[in-house]
């Protein structure tokens, strides 16, 4: 084991002590192990404290040039991950992915500075790469209605997935958060759901709220679920276990194919955010609902309203029209 591996281990222990989410821990570790492999193989650096700004900039260039999955942290992982079977093998790494790698590595070097392993942070002048954001894919009302109508509610898994879809659309929760909800987290009377800290991206508990329409659907779902399975999870598998994200994603993709659309869970969260803003909701409230650590994340992620969106939204908030309504 090289010194850089031990330094990464120490950083990961530090992150774990801060109770960061499993997803965040995995993102940090995967990024840093790949980076360590690059330093060892390319510039023969075995100590993270020996990194220079020039070395890191060369690393960014290498990321732009190499293809996806062409480098792994450990060769033995190829036997289990089978990168050769991936359809996007060799394709260019996206700018957003490179920026994510950069953020993760900068957190690592901030840790090294804080713990006095280094006297100066070599990544101080490193900035994220500017990139054009693609607008979030929007699912029209009729497509949602058509999707839900295509599902067979006489089958346990399809009825469950229908309620999950409606929950994602009505609350803006992440699919990982949604599948972790326990029955005891649900408050039907106050139309709220407690998302436990261990299941949220920021490792902080928060409440989300839902409509009267979803309240009725959830009440019916609970009665149905309890007839067939015994599980503390609100949306369990047929075998009463926690439903896995991959299983739901596969199901959702198949439901979408029935009506000729491509759909994935995060689209439903995106659609919630856009609909919330279009209905007059403010960014601060939306940021709290979505569980973002900073309102700038919300701003950067969900402000792709088209001219038509703005036109429709304006009609409800026209100053002159509202003054005339008030004067009647």
N, C-alpha and C positions, 0 to 999 in steps of 0.2 A: 504494500500500500504506500503510495507516494504522499508527500506532505500535504498536497492540495486536497487529496481525498479526506485526510483527517480534518483539515480546515472546513471542508464542506460538512463533514459529520458534526463538527462542533456547531456550525451554523444551523443545521437541521435540528439539533437538540435544543438550541435556543428558540427556534421557531415553534417547536413542539411545546416548549414551556409557556409560550404566549398563547397557547390554545388556538392556533390558527386552524382553519378547516383542512380536512384531508385533501381536498382538491387543490388548495393553495400550496400545501406541503409537497404534493406530487409535482406541481408545476415548477416550484423552486428546484426540487431535486433533479428532475429530468433535465432542466435547462443547465444547471451547474455541472452535472455529470458529463453532458455533451461538450460543454465549454472546457472542462478539464481535459477531456480526451483530445480536443483540438490543441490545447496548449502543450500537452505531452508529445503528441505526434508531429506537430508542425513547427513549433518554436522551442521544443525541448525544455519547457518550463515546468518544474515539479512543485513550485511554491507559488501560491496565489499572490503573495506579497510582492513578487517580482514583476508583476504585470505592468506594462507601460501603456500610455494612451495610444501610441502608435500600434502596438500589438493588438489592442482591442479594435481599432479601426480596420486593421487587416482582417480581423475575425469577421467583422460586419461584411466586408467585401467578399469573403469566402462564403458566407451564408447566401449572399445574393447570387453567387455563381454556381454553387452546388445545388443538386436537386433534393427533393423531399426523401427522407428515409435512406439517403445514400451514406449517412454516417450514424453509427449507434454507439452508445456509451460502452457497451460490452458486446463482443461478438457472439457470445452464447445466447443473447436475447433474440437473435435472428431465428433460432430454432423454434421459439415459442410465438414470436410476433409475426413471422413470415412476411417481411416487408415486400418480398418479391411478388406477392399476390395482390398488393394494393394497386388499384387503378390509377392513383395519382403518383405512383413511384417515379421519381426523377423530375417531376414538375417543379417549377420555381416556388421557393418559399415566399409567402406573401409578406408585404411590408408590415402588416399588423402583427404577424407572427414574429418577425425580426424585432419589432418594437417591444413585443412582450418579453422576448429573450433579454433584450437590453434592460428593461425595467427590473427583471428578476436578478440579473447579475449586479445591477447598481445597488439593489437592496443588500446583496451579499457583501459588497465592498463598503457600504455604509456600516454594516455590522463589524467588519474588520477594523474600520477606523474608530468606531465607538469602543471596541475592545482593546484599542491600542496595539493591534497587530501591525498597523501601518500608520505612518505619520501624516501622509498626504494621500487623498483619494485620487487615483489615476483616471477616474471616470467623471470627474467634476464637469468637464467641458463636453461630455458626450450628450447629444440631444437626440430625441426621437426623429425618425425619418418622416418627412411630410408625405401624406398620401391622400388621394381622393377617396372620400367615403362613398360607398354605394348606399343608396337609399334602402331602408328596411323594406322587405317584401310585405305587401299589405294584402290581406285576404278580405275580399268583399263580403258584405252581409249575406248575399244570396249563396255564395260559396260555402260559408259556414253553415247556413241552414241546410243546404244540399248535402254537406258532409254528415251532419248529425242525422238527417233523414235516411242516409244510406246505411246506417248502423243498425244491427239487429239487437234490440233491447231484450229479446227473449233469451239471449245468450249472456251468461254472467260476465265474461271478459269484455264483450262489446258494450254492454250497459255500463260497466265500470269505466271503460275508456271514454264513453260519451260524457259521463259526469266529470271525469278528469279534464277533458277538453273544455267544458263549460267553466270549470273552476279556474283553469289557467287564463281563460279569456276574461273572467269576471274579477280576478284578484291580482293578476300580474305576477304571480309567484313563479319561481324557477321550477322546472320539472323535478329537480333533486329535492327541493323543499316540499313540493306537493306530495311526492311519494313517501315522504317521511312523516307526514301528518298522522298523529294518533287520534282516535275517536275522542279522547279526553281533551285534545287541543281545540276541538270544535265547540263554539258557543252559538248554538242556533238562535237562542233568544235575542242576543245582542248582535247577531250576524257578523261574527268575527272569528278569526283563526289565529291561534298563537303558534308562531314558527319558532321552535326551540333553537337556542344558540348553536348547539352542536350540529344543526342541519343547515345553517345559513352561511353564505359565503363570507360575511364579515364576522362570524362567530358571535353575533349579538342577537338576542331574541327580539322579535318584533311582531306586531299585530297587523293583519290584513283584514279587509272587510269585504262583504259580499252583499248582493242585492236580494230583494224579496223573492225574485224569480229563482235564484240559485238556492235560497233558503228552502223553498218548496222541493226543489230537485234533490237536495242533500237529505232532507227528512225522509223522502220516499226511498232514496238509495240506502240509507241506514237500515230501514225496515227490511228491504230486499236482501242486503248483505248478510244481516244477522240470521236470516232463514237458511242460508247455505254455507256460511263459513264462520268460524270462531277466530277472530283476529282483532288485535288492538289497533291495527292499521286501518285508516279510513279507506284506503284503496289497496287492499291486499291482492296477492295472486290467488289463483284458484286453490292452491295448496295451503292457503292461509299465511304465507310468508310475505315479506316486503317485496312489492313489485319492483323489478329491476328497470333502470332507465332504458337500457338497450332493448328490452322486451317491449316497452311502451313505444319507443321510437320506431321499431319494426312494424308494430300494429298500426301506428298512425300513418306511416308511409303507405301501407297497404290500403287503408281507408281512403287516403288521398288518391291513389291509383284508380279506385272505383269511379271517382267523378272527374278524373283527368287533371288533378293538380298535384304539385310537389309541396309537401308540408312537413315541417319538423316542429318539435315542441317550443323552441325559442321564438319561432314566428308568432306563436300565440301570445307570448309575453310582449313582443314588439307591438302586436296589434292592440293589446290592452293599453300600452303607453300612448300610442297614437290616438286611439279613440278617446282616452282620458283628456288629452290636450285639446282635441277637436271639440269636446263637449264643454270646454271652458275651464278645465282643471289647470292648476298652476304647477310650475316646475318644482317648487320646493316641496309641495305635498307629494307629487309624483316621485321625487327622489326618495322620500321617506318610505313610501309604499313599496318601491322596488328594492329597498335595502341598500342603496348606494352609499358609500362612505363620504362622497363629496358630490355636490350638486353639479360640478363641472362634468362628471361622468354622465349624468343624465342629459345635460345639454349637448354633449358631444355625440351621444348615442341616439337620441330620439328627436332631434330637431330637423327631420327631413320632410317637412310638410311641403307639398307641391303647391303650385299656384291655385289649382282647383280646390285643394284642402283649405287654403287661406281664404279663398272666395266664399266657400260654404260656411267656414267658421265666422267670417266677418258678418254675415247676414244676421247672426244671432246677437251680435254685439255692436251693431251700428248705433252710434251715439244719437243721431237724429231720429232714427226709428224708435229707439227706446224712450227718448224725450216725448215723442208724440203719443206713445203708449201711456206714459205716465200722466199726460195731460188729458186723456180721455176720461 
